[in-house]
Amino acid sequence: MAKANPLQFIQQVRAEVSKVSWPNRREVTLTTVMVFIMAALASVFFFLVDFVIRTGLSTLLGFFG
């Protein structure tokens, strides 16, 4: 693979960056809110799963302990 000189590299990078579709402020805000909502839902889900497993095991071990 032939090495490009630094000027060609910078020109190629600028050409590729110009092709990127950058999100607007509304899209970034909406996506950020959705990430926080999904993180909150995931944390509640895993808390409930942990609680059910912990309670079940405590009950089960209470019978045999």
Buried (B, 14 or more C-beta within 10 A) or exposed (E): EEEEEEEEEEEEEEEEEEEEEEEEEEEEEEEEEEEEEEEEEEEEEEEEEEEEEEEEEEEEEEEEE
